[in-house]
Amino acid sequence: MNQANIGKFISELRKEKNMTQLELANKLGITDRAISKWENGVSQT
């Protein structure tokens, strides 16, 4: 999977669970900006 596909996958799963980026970030112990970067294919980490 490339970064764009992974980001789309994360976004779709998050939305299926009716979660915001901030809620997901809090569960993972990271920032919502990291989630945004992942979903937009900007960063691998």
Secondary structure, DSSP 8 states (H G I E B T S, - for coil): --HHHHHHHHHHHHHHTT--HHHHHHHHTS-HHHHHHHHTTS---
